[in-house]
């Protein structure tokens, strides 16, 4: 079974992002970029399926600027077999990415598509669901456990009330949650091996996909700064402040 995994290049989770002075977006100059953490979990899960003998090939795909090759090489170092970069300088929104992945699903015919549940930059949580809808594939989102047996995937999902287990017929789309696994440390020998693995570059037009943005960002601004807290002498004072100043009770 072939597994297709989507990975996104995002601002590293340790970096404090800054808004541009003109409010047009985030300031990415000199900022460390890395693989979206949820996508890293998706790659790790695909590699584990291959180690169990369930998967035979892992294909990773990333959409964006040329520097996304670095993210793909990291995925190859984790254990993916080959990579595809859909290169474009356009602003990619979830629906456009879903259309690109649909075209690649039609081309590659994977038995399972694994994506991170959301990206930590835009927090949209839409791409996996949109892909399942337009490609007419069953989906299991927010996966904390995945088992593949006899052409079906049994997925334990994290929901508001606890855990829910669903079974989907392959091919299917699965999006990963934080507790699915812990990605392995990438060793130097694997990084060197990844440099020799195949990486194909295509354009959205080659796949017949129009990635023109449908949503326009008007302004980006930082949230208002929180005021300093105050100490209160007793419960009566606390209740009075909550009632008359904060007006929350």
Secondary structure, DSSP 8 states (H G I E B T S, - for coil): -EEEEE--EEE-TTS--EE-TTSSSEE-TT--EEE-HHHHHHHHHHHHHHHTTS-SEEEEEEEESTTHHHHHHHHHHHT-SEEEEEE--S---HHHHHHHHHHHHHHH--SEEEEES--TTT----HHHHHHHHTT-EEEEEEEEEEEETTEEEEEEEETTEEEEEEEESSEEEEE-TTS-------HHHHHHHTTS-EEEEEGGGGT-----SS-----------------SSHHHHHHHHHHTS---
